[in-house]
Amino acid sequence: MAYICQDCTYKANKRFPEGRCPACGSFNIRSDRSKEDVKQEKDKKTPLEIFIMVLVWGVLIWGVWDRYFSG
């Protein structure tokens, strides 16, 4: 992944040291990756994670029902 200084257009393959451009000292730096690439890399939930989430929500709802609505 390339990093580009927005002020002097200096490019490097590694992250700039201390977060500033080594050529001009500017902190106005961005990575070459687009936002779409970042969205595509977002991990999707596995079936096990979805099952555990539904189970935990079910236990929570059952606990609230048992505590406040059952006689």
FIKOLZA-1660 file (N, C-alpha, C; in steps of 0.1 Angstrom, whole numbers, plus 5000, padded with zeros to 4 digits):
% residues 71
   i   px   py   pz ch aa at
   1 5008 4988 5000  A  M  N
   1 5000 5000 5000  A  M CA
   1 5009 5012 5000  A  M  C
   2 5006 5022 4992  A  A  N
   2 5014 5034 4991  A  A CA
   2 5008 5045 4999  A  A  C
   3 5016 5053 5005  A  Y  N
   3 5012 5065 5012  A  Y CA
   3 5017 5077 5004  A  Y  C
   4 5008 5088 5004  A  I  N
   4 5011 5099 4995  A  I CA
   4 5009 5112 5004  A  I  C
   5 5019 5121 5003  A  C  N
   5 5018 5134 5009  A  C CA
   5 5010 5143 5001  A  C  C
   6 5000 5149 5006  A  Q  N
   6 4990 5158 4999  A  Q CA
   6 4997 5171 4995  A  Q  C
   7 5007 5175 5002  A  D  N
   7 5013 5188 4999  A  D CA
   7 5024 5188 4989  A  D  C
   8 5033 5178 4990  A  C  N
   8 5044 5177 4980  A  C CA
   8 5044 5165 4971  A  C  C
   9 5034 5157 4972  A  T  N
   9 5031 5145 4964  A  T CA
   9 5042 5134 4965  A  T  C
  10 5049 5134 4976  A  Y  N
  10 5059 5124 4979  A  Y CA
  10 5052 5111 4982  A  Y  C
  11 5057 5100 4975  A  K  N
  11 5051 5087 4977  A  K CA
  11 5061 5077 4984  A  K  C
  12 5056 5068 4992  A  A  N
  12 5064 5058 4998  A  A CA
  12 5055 5045 5000  A  A  C
  13 5062 5033 4999  A  N  N
  13 5054 5021 5002  A  N CA
  13 5052 5018 5016  A  N  C
  14 5061 5024 5025  A  K  N
  14 5059 5022 5039  A  K CA
  14 5053 5034 5046  A  K  C
  15 5048 5032 5057  A  R  N
  15 5042 5043 5065  A  R CA
  15 5053 5053 5068  A  R  C
  16 5049 5066 5067  A  F  N
  16 5059 5077 5070  A  F CA
  16 5063 5077 5085  A  F  C
  17 5075 5079 5088  A  P  N
  17 5079 5079 5102  A  P CA
  17 5073 5091 5110  A  P  C
  18 5069 5088 5121  A  E  N
  18 5062 5098 5130  A  E CA
  18 5050 5104 5124  A  E  C
  19 5045 5098 5114  A  G  N
  19 5032 5103 5108  A  G CA
  19 5034 5116 5099  A  G  C
  20 5046 5119 5096  A  R  N
  20 5047 5131 5087  A  R CA
  20 5056 5128 5075  A  R  C
  21 5055 5136 5065  A  C  N
  21 5063 5134 5053  A  C CA
  21 5077 5136 5055  A  C  C
  22 5086 5127 5051  A  P  N
  22 5100 5129 5052  A  P CA
  22 5106 5140 5043  A  P  C
  23 5099 5143 5032  A  A  N
  23 5104 5153 5023  A  A CA
  23 5101 5168 5027  A  A  C
  24 5088 5170 5032  A  C  N
  24 5084 5184 5035  A  C CA
  24 5080 5185 5050  A  C  C
  25 5078 5175 5057  A  G  N
  25 5074 5175 5071  A  G CA
  25 5059 5177 5073  A  G  C
  26 5051 5176 5063  A  S  N
  26 5037 5178 5064  A  S CA
  26 5030 5166 5071  A  S  C
  27 5019 5169 5078  A  F  N
  27 5011 5158 5084  A  F CA
  27 4999 5155 5075  A  F  C
  28 4998 5161 5063  A  N  N
  28 4987 5159 5054  A  N CA
  28 4990 5147 5045  A  N  C
  29 4988 5135 5050  A  I  N
  29 4991 5123 5044  A  I CA
  29 4979 5114 5042  A  I  C
  30 4978 5107 5031  A  R  N
  30 4967 5098 5029  A  R CA
  30 4972 5085 5023  A  R  C
  31 4965 5074 5025  A  S  N
  31 4969 5061 5019  A  S CA
  31 4963 5061 5005  A  S  C
  32 4969 5052 4997  A  D  N
  32 4965 5051 4983  A  D CA
  32 4952 5043 4981  A  D  C
  33 4948 5036 4992  A  R  N
  33 4936 5028 4991  A  R CA
  33 4923 5036 4991  A  R  C
  34 4913 5032 4984  A  S  N
  34 4901 5039 4983  A  S CA
  34 4892 5033 4994  A  S  C
  35 4881 5040 4997  A  K  N
  35 4872 5036 5007  A  K CA
  35 4864 5023 5004  A  K  C
  36 4863 5021 4991  A  E  N
  36 4856 5009 4986  A  E CA
  36 4864 4997 4990  A  E  C
  37 4877 4998 4988  A  D  N
  37 4886 4986 4992  A  D CA
  37 4885 4983 5007  A  D  C
  38 4884 4993 5015  A  V  N
  38 4882 4991 5029  A  V CA
  38 4869 4985 5033  A  V  C
  39 4858 4989 5026  A  K  N
  39 4845 4983 5028  A  K CA
  39 4845 4968 5024  A  K  C
  40 4852 4965 5014  A  Q  N
  40 4852 4951 5009  A  Q CA
  40 4860 4942 5018  A  Q  C
  41 4869 4947 5026  A  E  N
  41 4877 4939 5035  A  E CA
  41 4871 4936 5048  A  E  C
  42 4859 4943 5050  A  K  N
  42 4852 4941 5063  A  K CA
  42 4848 4926 5064  A  K  C
  43 4851 4921 5076  A  D  N
  43 4848 4906 5078  A  D CA
  43 4833 4904 5079  A  D  C
  44 4829 4893 5073  A  K  N
  44 4815 4890 5074  A  K CA
  44 4813 4880 5086  A  K  C
  45 4801 4880 5091  A  K  N
  45 4798 4871 5103  A  K CA
  45 4797 4857 5098  A  K  C
  46 4803 4848 5106  A  T  N
  46 4802 4834 5103  A  T CA
  46 4788 4829 5109  A  T  C
  47 4784 4817 5104  A  P  N
  47 4771 4812 5110  A  P CA
  47 4772 4809 5125  A  P  C
  48 4784 4806 5130  A  L  N
  48 4786 4804 5144  A  L CA
  48 4784 4817 5152  A  L  C
  49 4790 4827 5147  A  E  N
  49 4788 4841 5153  A  E CA
  49 4774 4845 5153  A  E  C
  50 4767 4843 5142  A  I  N
  50 4752 4847 5142  A  I CA
  50 4744 4838 5152  A  I  C
  51 4747 4825 5153  A  F  N
  51 4740 4817 5162  A  F CA
  51 4742 4821 5176  A  F  C
  52 4755 4824 5180  A  I  N
  52 4758 4829 5193  A  I CA
  52 4751 4842 5196  A  I  C
  53 4751 4851 5187  A  M  N
  53 4744 4864 5188  A  M CA
  53 4729 4862 5191  A  M  C
  54 4722 4854 5183  A  V  N
  54 4708 4851 5185  A  V CA
  54 4706 4844 5198  A  V  C
  55 4714 4835 5202  A  L  N
  55 4713 4828 5215  A  L CA
  55 4714 4838 5227  A  L  C
  56 4724 4847 5226  A  V  N
  56 4726 4857 5237  A  V CA
  56 4714 4867 5238  A  V  C
  57 4709 4871 5226  A  W  N
  57 4697 4880 5226  A  W CA
  57 4685 4873 5232  A  W  C
  58 4684 4860 5228  A  G  N
  58 4672 4852 5233  A  G CA
  58 4673 4851 5248  A  G  C
  59 4685 4848 5254  A  V  N
  59 4686 4847 5268  A  V CA
  59 4683 4860 5275  A  V  C
  60 4687 4871 5269  A  L  N
  60 4685 4884 5275  A  L CA
  60 4670 4887 5275  A  L  C
  61 4663 4885 5263  A  I  N
  61 4648 4887 5263  A  I CA
  61 4641 4878 5272  A  I  C
  62 4645 4865 5273  A  W  N
  62 4638 4856 5283  A  W CA
  62 4640 4861 5297  A  W  C
  63 4652 4866 5301  A  G  N
  63 4655 4871 5314  A  G CA
  63 4646 4883 5317  A  G  C
  64 4645 4892 5308  A  V  N
  64 4637 4904 5310  A  V CA
  64 4622 4900 5312  A  V  C
  65 4618 4891 5303  A  W  N
  65 4604 4886 5304  A  W CA
  65 4601 4880 5317  A  W  C
  66 4610 4871 5321  A  D  N
  66 4608 4864 5334  A  D CA
  66 4608 4873 5346  A  D  C
  67 4617 4883 5345  A  R  N
  67 4618 4892 5357  A  R CA
  67 4606 4902 5358  A  R  C
  68 4602 4907 5347  A  Y  N
  68 4592 4918 5348  A  Y CA
  68 4578 4915 5343  A  Y  C
  69 4576 4904 5335  A  F  N
  69 4563 4902 5329  A  F CA
  69 4556 4889 5334  A  F  C
  70 4564 4880 5340  A  S  N
  70 4558 4868 5345  A  S CA
  70 4552 4870 5359  A  S  C
  71 4542 4863 5362  A  G  N
  71 4535 4865 5374  A  G CA
  71 4541 4859 5385  A  G  C
% end
